[in-house]
Amino acid sequence: MKYKYELSEVDCANCAAKMEEAIAKIDGVEEATINFMAQKLILVADENRIDEILQEAQKRISKIEKDCEIIIK
């Protein structure tokens, strides 16, 4: 299933690329795309594990950019 989330505090395109790569390696994620300019995260992931995937994604994002957060509405 495809999910879209806003991101806060993505400061550089290089960091966005690193975050995208790290999230794509999470078990259950088929595809991860971060649009640096729009501050968006698009995930194609297992809908049965989305909460677990988002928690792991946030951990990986925080290792790259400490202040960046996934905004879940």
Backbone as numpy.savetxt, mean C-alpha at the origin, in Angstrom:
# Nx Ny Nz CAx CAy CAz Cx Cy Cz
-10.04 -9.23 -5.67 -10.88 -8.06 -5.67 -9.99 -6.82 -5.67
-10.47 -5.75 -6.28 -9.70 -4.51 -6.39 -10.14 -3.53 -5.31
-9.16 -2.96 -4.61 -9.40 -2.00 -3.54 -8.60 -0.73 -3.82
-9.16 0.43 -3.43 -8.48 1.71 -3.59 -8.46 2.43 -2.26
-7.28 2.94 -1.90 -7.11 3.66 -0.64 -6.30 4.92 -0.87
-6.57 5.94 -0.08 -5.75 7.14 -0.09 -4.55 6.89 0.82
-3.46 7.55 0.50 -2.26 7.51 1.33 -1.96 8.92 1.82
-1.36 9.04 2.97 -0.93 10.35 3.45 0.59 10.35 3.56
1.17 11.48 3.27 2.60 11.71 3.50 3.54 10.84 2.66
3.21 10.60 1.41 4.16 9.94 0.51 5.02 11.06 -0.05
6.29 11.10 0.35 7.13 12.26 0.06 7.94 12.18 -1.23
8.16 10.98 -1.75 8.95 10.91 -2.98 8.56 9.70 -3.83
8.76 9.85 -5.12 8.38 8.78 -6.06 9.22 7.53 -5.83
10.47 7.68 -5.47 11.33 6.53 -5.22 10.81 5.72 -4.03
10.40 6.39 -2.99 9.83 5.70 -1.82 8.53 5.01 -2.19
7.71 5.66 -3.02 6.46 5.05 -3.46 6.74 3.76 -4.22
7.76 3.75 -5.05 8.13 2.55 -5.80 8.58 1.44 -4.86
9.35 1.79 -3.83 9.80 0.80 -2.85 8.61 0.22 -2.07
7.67 1.08 -1.71 6.48 0.61 -0.99 5.65 -0.32 -1.86
5.49 0.06 -3.11 4.73 -0.75 -4.07 5.33 -2.15 -4.18
6.65 -2.20 -4.30 7.36 -3.48 -4.41 7.18 -4.32 -3.14
7.29 -3.69 -1.98 7.16 -4.40 -0.70 5.75 -4.94 -0.51
4.75 -4.16 -0.87 3.35 -4.59 -0.71 3.03 -5.73 -1.67
3.57 -5.67 -2.87 3.31 -6.70 -3.88 3.80 -8.08 -3.43
4.75 -8.12 -2.50 5.31 -9.38 -2.02 4.48 -10.03 -0.89
3.46 -9.32 -0.41 2.62 -9.87 0.67 1.78 -11.01 0.11
1.73 -12.10 0.85 0.93 -13.26 0.45 -0.54 -12.84 0.36
-1.17 -13.12 -0.76 -2.56 -12.75 -0.98 -2.74 -11.53 -1.85
-1.63 -10.81 -2.13 -1.68 -9.64 -3.00 -1.31 -10.07 -4.41
-2.21 -9.82 -5.35 -1.93 -10.13 -6.75 -1.21 -8.97 -7.43
-1.59 -7.75 -7.05 -1.01 -6.56 -7.67 -1.12 -5.38 -6.71
-0.08 -4.56 -6.66 -0.10 -3.34 -5.85 0.46 -2.20 -6.69
-0.27 -1.10 -6.72 0.16 0.07 -7.47 0.00 1.30 -6.59
1.05 2.12 -6.53 0.96 3.38 -5.80 1.15 4.51 -6.80
0.18 5.42 -6.82 0.29 6.61 -7.64 0.79 7.72 -6.73
2.06 8.09 -6.91 2.69 9.09 -6.04 1.99 10.44 -6.13
1.68 10.88 -7.33 1.07 12.20 -7.51 -0.33 12.27 -6.90
-1.11 11.22 -7.04 -2.48 11.20 -6.52 -2.54 10.72 -5.08
-1.41 10.21 -4.55 -1.37 9.68 -3.18 -2.41 8.57 -3.00
-2.40 7.60 -3.93 -3.38 6.50 -3.91 -2.66 5.16 -3.94
-3.27 4.18 -3.27 -2.82 2.80 -3.30 -3.95 1.98 -3.92
-3.61 1.21 -4.95 -4.58 0.31 -5.56 -4.07 -1.11 -5.35
-4.91 -1.93 -4.74 -4.57 -3.31 -4.44 -5.52 -4.26 -5.16
-4.97 -5.30 -5.72 -5.77 -6.43 -6.16 -5.35 -7.55 -5.22
-6.29 -7.95 -4.35 -5.93 -8.85 -3.27 -7.09 -9.77 -2.89
-6.75 -10.81 -2.15 -7.70 -11.78 -1.63 -8.67 -11.08 -0.67
-9.94 -11.03 -1.03 -10.92 -10.30 -0.21 -11.12 -10.94 1.16
-10.83 -12.23 1.29 -10.99 -12.90 2.59 -9.88 -12.55 3.57
-8.80 -11.95 3.06 -7.65 -11.63 3.92 -7.31 -10.14 3.90
-8.22 -9.30 3.41 -7.89 -7.90 3.19 -7.46 -7.17 4.47
-8.09 -7.47 5.60 -7.70 -6.79 6.85 -6.26 -7.14 7.23
-5.93 -8.41 7.15 -4.57 -8.88 7.44 -3.56 -8.27 6.45
-3.94 -8.21 5.19 -3.06 -7.65 4.16 -2.82 -6.17 4.41
-3.86 -5.43 4.77 -3.69 -4.00 5.05 -2.80 -3.74 6.25
-2.92 -4.57 7.27 -2.05 -4.42 8.44 -0.58 -4.64 8.06
-0.33 -5.68 7.29 1.04 -5.96 6.86 1.54 -4.87 5.92
0.67 -4.39 5.04 1.05 -3.32 4.12 1.45 -2.07 4.90
0.70 -1.73 5.94 1.03 -0.55 6.75 2.38 -0.73 7.43
2.67 -1.91 7.93 3.98 -2.17 8.56 5.11 -1.94 7.55
4.92 -2.46 6.35 5.97 -2.33 5.33 6.12 -0.90 4.86
5.01 -0.18 4.74 5.06 1.23 4.35 5.81 2.03 5.41
5.50 1.78 6.68 6.12 2.53 7.77 7.62 2.33 7.85
8.12 1.18 7.41 9.56 0.94 7.39 10.25 1.81 6.34
9.51 2.18 5.30 10.08 2.99 4.22 9.86 4.48 4.47
8.64 4.85 4.82 8.31 6.24 5.16 7.51 6.23 6.45
8.16 6.62 7.51 7.62 6.53 8.86 6.25 7.18 9.03
6.03 8.33 8.39 4.79 9.08 8.60 3.67 8.73 7.62
3.94 7.87 6.66 2.93 7.51 5.66 1.91 6.56 6.26
0.63 6.81 5.95 -0.45 5.97 6.45 -1.44 5.64 5.34
-2.00 4.44 5.43 -3.10 4.06 4.55 -4.38 4.59 5.20
-5.14 5.39 4.46 -6.37 5.96 4.99 -7.53 5.05 4.61
-8.13 4.43 5.63 -9.23 3.49 5.42 -10.52 4.19 5.83
-11.43 4.30 4.88 -12.69 5.00 5.17 -13.81 4.02 5.39
